[in-house]
């Protein structure tokens, strides 16, 4: 391939129909030809390589004959207008695609790429059906913001929401609002002080009065979204519900990570796309965290072939993108559509595998039941896990004290202020009395668990309202216990986020806790473990057990939780077992 000189045009204006001007940087071949366009739209500053390039080498896109456009969304950095998360990205994205298609160096074919927020700008734009959009590659992104990001099964995504508002959104809004140099400097000092003490600020309640953003006078959306109910129409406006998804008419390649905090929405976007759309859908999931595609995630090393640079010893993520867009925008046979639609990294054996479907067609969903004689508290308790139905067993009990919530320890977090991200040894946290631990016998043969995971929990509380959490863990022969996936359910939203339920005090209630998914082989000598508790802080806000939470309350009471596992109420984890 011949070397192509790259021409960079800064701050290229895109005037929208309402008069707002968005600005973009354009990277293109330095020639007189017309080329297909790859567009990404982001709120994080088009000038920063961390965000405009991130996990991809956009220079290679240009070397392969593409025009690359990186645009600041409305109300962010170089672009005009007022920012409200996701609210304008559908219409603005439509107009940006059509503007890009008509640029003199464009051949009229546009693709979109990006992760997280700028993965979502693709989906929202695609739902508006811009005629010149031909394919998208959304990575680690959202759908309904109440179903796995800002909220999850009714619990507020505390760490994500607070950290994102302070670290990602506030700095540019301060710069826009405070023109006096001294006032600007003062506000930035305040912001830095807040970020430095974010772990203390996580504990503040009610969040509707959270001081940092009010004192800075920025991020008004934060309070607006907190104060409206989950049934409010604003959530439908800024989300991608199934009705919007069904409007997408272009092929999509979805990318996720087993330790990404948006894994659930990513998989759902793929599966809903397969069910509802005529266009091809593909899915790749590595052992990655959010925006982190290295071979080591958290405390586990998965091998060089797990990293973004050498996927399956074959290619990097940039080349995967190039092959996808070459097929749809250049009509080249890159073999990408001859490959199976699902590509997964299976942890434990640490290998990539291609599959025809998700969940895998050969999956056996097998319940592993909880057992004990009433003392499953801590990893030193008598909790057991097996495929045998429980008979005549006592309940397990623990006290959930909102003053001392279970600390988030690894997992699919979207913020940095926790004990690492991804797989982390759980043994220390499993010493807490408010965690029930159910562990299988030592495995004599390998057991593969690949697919969606959920816990069916029969529980009673003496609280007016409460939360329950569940976590799937791989216990190594030396006792190291690595988390695989986890989930939470708020009792008042146990049947979905669109309807708040009545009080459940004193009743045995069936809860379904969605743990999203994993792909892991529990090797011989390992054990399968499940943890049950009622909090994961600061990933989620703390339920105050009195009908209020950190969002709207100050006072809290302890809750006495009772977990049932008997003939009538057989609590279990439903595992997607892949036969040998």
N, C-alpha and C positions, 0 to 999 in steps of 0.2 A: 504494500500500500504506500503510495507516495505521500510525502509530508505536505500538509496543508497549513499555510499561514493562517493564524487566527486573528480576526479583527474584533475588537471590543468596542461597543458603543454604549456609553454611559447615559443613564437617565433619559431613555427614549420614552416620550409621552404616549399614553393611551387615553384618549378622552372618551368618557362614558356618555351615555345618552342623557344623563342628568347633569352633565357639565363637569363632574368630578374628573380630575386627571390622575391616573395611576402612572407610576414611573417604573421602568424596567431597565435592566442591563441586558444587552444582546451580545452573545458570543457567536460569531459566524465565520464561515470560510471566507478568506480574502480573495474573492473572485466575483465574476459577473453573472454567475449562474443562480438559478432558483433551487431551493432545497426544502425538504420537509422540516417542520418546526417541532421542537420539544420544549414545552412550556411548564414552568413551575411557579406557583403563586404562594407566597409565604408572609408571615407577620414578623419575621425575626431579623430583618435587614438583609437585603439582597447583596450588600457589600461584604458581608462576612463569609469567608470560605467555609466556616463551620456549618453554615446553614445552606448556602447555595450549592455546595458540592457534597458535603457530609460523607455519605457512604459510597458516592459515585465519583468517577473521574469525568466531569463534563467536558473537559478538553478532548477526551477520546470520542465523545459524541460528535464534536465538531470535526475531528480528524476523519470520522466516518461519514461525513457529508450532511450533518444536521446543523440547523440554526438552533441555538439554545437560548431561551429567554427566561430570565429570573426576575419576577415582578413582586414588588411590595404591594400587599393587599391594601384595601381602603383604610385610611386612617393610621397607617403605620409607616414610619421612617420617611422615605421620599414622597410617598403618595398622599394625596389630599383626602379630605373627608373625615368622618367620625368612625372610630372602630367599635364594633360590638362583635364578640366572637361568633363567627360562622354566619351571622345574620345576612350578610350581603354577598356571600361567596358564590351562591348559585347564579344570580343575575350578573354579577360582576365577572364571574368566570366565563359565562356565555359570551359576554361582550369582548373579553380579553382573547378568547379563542378566535373569534371572528376577526378581530383587529389583527392578530398575529397572522392569520391566513392571508390577509390582504397586503402585508408588507411587501415591498418590491423584491426582496430576496427570498420570499416564501413561495413554494409551489402549491400552496393551498391545502396541504395535508398537515394536520396538527396532532401531536400526541402530548400527554401530560404525565409527569412523574413527580415523586416526592413522598415523604413519610410524615406521619403524625398529622399536624395541622395541615401541612401542604400535601398530605395524602387525601385529606378530607376535601380540600378545595377541588380536587379532581372529581370526586364522586358527586359533589353538589353541582359542579358545572355540567358534568355528564348527564345529570338528571334533567337539565334544561334543554338537552338535545341541540347543542350548537352544530350546524350542518358540516363544518369542516373538521370536527373532532373525530379521529379515526381509531384511537386506542388509548388506554390508560394503564398505569402501573402503580396503584395505590399500595403503600407499605405501612404496616403498623398503624392503622388509623381507626376512626370512629364509625358509628352509625347513629343510633339513638343515644344522646348524651346522658340519658337516665339509665342506660343499660350497660355500664362498664367503663365509665370514665369519671364524669362529674358525680355520678351516683352509680351504685351497684346494688341491685336488689333492695333498694330503699336506703342503703347506708351512704352517707356523704363521703366522696373522695377527698378527704381533708388535705392530705399531703400534696396531692397533685394540684388542687385548686388554689391553695394558699401560696405554694412555691411558684406556680406558674404566674399568678398575678403579680407577685413581688419581683421575681427575678426576670421574667420574660416580657411582661406587659408594662410594668410601671416605669422603667427607665425612659423609654421613648415618650410616654405620656407626660412625664415630668419635663422633659426637654421641650415638648410642644407647648406646655401650659405656662411655664415660668421663663419669661424672656429676660428678666433682670438677672445678670450674671451672679450676683451675690445670693439672690433668692434661690436660683437654680442650684448653686453650690450647697446651700443649706439643705434643700430638699434631698439632694443626692446623698448628703451625709446622713440624713434621717433614714433614707432607704438602706444605705449600707449598714447602719446600726440595726435596723429591723432584720435584714438578711443574716447578719452575724448572730442574732438571737432568735432565729426562727424556731428552734426547738422549744424555747420557752413560750413563744407566741402560739405554737400549736395548741397549747393547753388553755388558751383564752376562750371564755364563753360569756355571753352568747356571741356567736360568730357574726350575727347581724350588726353587732357593734364593734367588730374587730378593729382595733385602733390604727394599725399602720396605714392602711389605704385611706381611711377617713382623714387622718392627719396630713397625708400627702395630697389629698384631693384628687385622686386618680382612680381608674378602674371602677367606675360606677356600676358597670355590668355585674361585678362581683356581688354587690348587695342586692341588686334587682333579681338576680337568679336565686339568691338565698331566700328572699322574702316571698317569692311566688311558690305555690305548691307544685308538686310533680305533675298535677293534672293541667297546669296552666298551658295555654296555647303557645306561649313563647318557646316551649321546648320542641313543639312540632315545627315551628318556624326555623329553628337553628339545627335541627337534627335531620338524619336521613332515615325516615321510616320506610316500611316496606312499600308504601304507595309511591314514594319518590323513587326508590330503587327500581321499581318495575318500569320506570320511564327511561332508564338507561338503555341505549341502543348500540353501544360500542363494546368491543372485547376488553376484558380486564384481567390483569395478572396481579393477584393479591399476594402480599408477602408478610409473614408474621414471625414471631419468635416465641419459643416455649416459655420464656421468662419475660415476655413483654406485657406491660399492663393493659394493652389493647388487644391481646390475643383473642379474647372472646368475640369482640366486634369484627375483627379481621376474618375469623373463620365464618362467622355469620354472614358477612358480606359475600363470601365465596359461595356458601351453601344456598343462600337466598338467590344469588345470581344464577346458580345452576338450575334452581327450581323455576324461576320467574322470567329469565331472559333468554332470548334466542341466540345471543352472541356467546362465543366461547369464553370460558372462565378457567383460569389456572391458579394454582395455589402452591407456594413454597413456604415451609416453616423450618427454620434452623433452631439451634439451641440458644438463641440470642435473647438479649434484653432490649429495652427500648432504645433504638438508635445505636446499639452496640452489637457489632457483628464480628467480634473477635473470636478466637478459638478458646479463650478462657472467659467464662462468665461466672461471676461470684467466686466461689472457692473451688470450682471444678474446671478441669482442662478436658476439652473434647477432641483435641487433635487439630493439626493445621488444616485438614480437609473440612473442618467445620466453619472456618473463618470466611469472611467476605472475599478474601483474596484468592482462595483456592478451593472453591466448592466442589466436593467430591473428586478432588485432584484434577479437575477439568477446566474450570473457568472462574472468573470473579464476577461479582454482582454487576459491574459495568457491562461485561460481555453478555450477561443474561438479558439486560435491558436492550442492548444493541440488537441482539437476535430477535427479541420481541418486536421492537419497533421497525426493524428492517423488513420483517414479514408483513406487517400491517400498513406501513407507510411507504415502503419501497417495492412491495410485492416480490421480495426475495425468498427463495426457499432456504431457510436457515435451520430446518429440521425441528424447530421448536414446537410446531404443532403436531409432529409425529411422536413426540414424547408424551408419556402419560400425563394427565392433567394435574396430578398431585405429587409433589416431591417433598419428602419428610426426612428430617434427621432423627434417628432413633437413638436416644441416649442409653447408656449402659453398654450396648455393643458398639456404640459410636459409629454408626454407618448411615449413609443416605439410602433412601429407597423410593422408588416411584410406584404410585398406586393409581388405580382407575377411578377411585371414588373416596369421598369422606362422608361419614365414617367408612372405614375399610369394609369391603363386602363380606369378608370372612370373619367379621367380629362376632364373638360370643359375649353378650353382656351378662356378667355373672355377679350376683350379690355376695359380698364378703360381710358377714354379720359381726356385730359387736358382741362381746362376751365379757363378763366379770362376775365376781361375787360381791359387788358393791364398793370396790376400792380401786377404780381405774385411774385415780388421780396420780399424776406425774408418770414419768417413764419407769419408775420403780414400782408402780402399782400392779394390780392383777388383771389389767385389761388385755383381752385377746381378740384376735381377728381370724375368722375362718369361714369356710363356705357352709358350715353346719348351722342349721336353724337353732336359735336359742331356746332353751327349755328351763323354766322355773328359776330364772336368775333375778337377783336383786337389782334395783335401780342404782345408777351412779349419780352422785350429787357434787356440786361445787358452788361456791359463792363468787359471784361476779361483782367486784367492787369498782365502780367507775373512777374512784380516786387512784386506783392502781391497775390500769388496763394492761393487757398482754402487749408487750412491745412487738412491733412489726420486725420480723427477723428474716431478711431476704425476701425473695418472691418477685412477682411482676409489678414492682413499684415504678412510679413515674416521677420520682424525686430522689435526691441524693442523701437526705438526712436520715438514713437508717443504717443498721448494721449490715452494710453491703447490699447489693442487688443480685437477684438470681439465687442460685443454690448456696445455702449457708448451713453449717452444722446447727441442728436444732436442739442438741442435748441440753444446753444451758437453760433455754426457755422451757423445755419439757420437765424441768424440776419444779415448776410452779404448781401449786395445789389447785389452781383454777383451770388447769388443762387436763382433760381426760385423754389417755393414751391407750390405743388398742393396737396390738402388734401381733403379726402372724408368727407361726412357728418358722424356724430356719428352713429356707427353701432347699429342697433336694434337687430340683430342676429349675431351669430358667422359666420365668413367667413374663410374657410381653404384655404390657398395658399401653395400647395406642388407640386414642380416640377420646370422645367426650366422657367426662367423669362427673358424677354427682353423688351426694350423700342424701339418703332419706333418714331423717331424724325425728323420732318421737320424743317430744320434750314437754315439760311443764315448768312454769315459772310462777313465783309469787309476786312478780312485778306487773305493773300496768302495761308495760311494753318493754321489749328487750331485743337483743341480737343473739344470733348463734353463728359460729364460724367453724370451718372444717379445713383440714390440710392433709394432703397425701404426701407421705415421706418414704424414701428408700433408705433402709438401715443397712449399712455395710458390715462385713464380718467383724471389723474392729470397733463397732458401735457407733461410728460416725453416722449421723442421720441427716440426709440431704432432702430438703423440701423439693417437691416436684410441681405442685399446683395447689391452690387454695381458693376459698370463697367465703361469702358472708350472706346472711339474710336478716333483714329487719322484720320483726314479728308483725308489725303493722302493714308491711308490704309483702307478706308471704305469698300472696297470689298475684303478684305483678305490681308494677309501679304506677299504674293508671288508676288504682282505687285503694284508698287507705282503709284498712280493716278495723273492726271493732277490737276492744280489749280482749286479751286472751288469758287473763289472770286465773291461775288455778286449774286450767284445763289441759289435758293431754292433746297436743296439737301435732299434726304431721307437717314437717318442714322439708322442703326440697332445697338443698344448697348446691348451686351450680358452681363446680370447680373448673369450668371451662374444659381444658383438655391437656393431654400430655402424650408423649411417646417415649417409653422407657422400658428396657428389659431389666427386670429384677433378676440378677444373676444367682446361680447356686451359692448358698452360704449367706445370702441377703435375706432381709425380712421386709414385709409390707406393713406400713404403719399408718394409722389415721389419728389425727389430733382433733379434739372437739373443745371449743371454748366459746367466749362471747365477745371478744374484742381483738382488734389488730390495729394498734395505735402507733404512729399517726397516719398509717395508710387510710384508715377510715375514722370518722368521728366517733366519739364514745356515746353510747346510748345511756341516758340518765335513769332509765328504768321506771320513770314516773309519767311517761307520756311526752317527755321532752328529751331533747338531745343537745349536743354542743351548739347546734345551729340556733336554737331558740330558748335555751334554758340556762340556769345557773345552779340550781339545787339538784342534788342527785341522791339516790338511795341504793344500797346494795340489793342484789337480786339473788335469791336462792334457786338454782337451776337443777332440775331433775331430768336425767336422760334414761329412757326406757329401752330395754332390749330383752323382750320376752316373747312368748307365743303370740300374744295379742298385738304387741307393739315392737316388731323386730327391726330395730335401727340397723342400717347397713350402708356401705359404700358400693355403688354399682360400677364395676370396673369393666372396661372394654378389653377383653382378653383376646389375643390373636393366637389361634392354634398354631402349633409347630408345622 
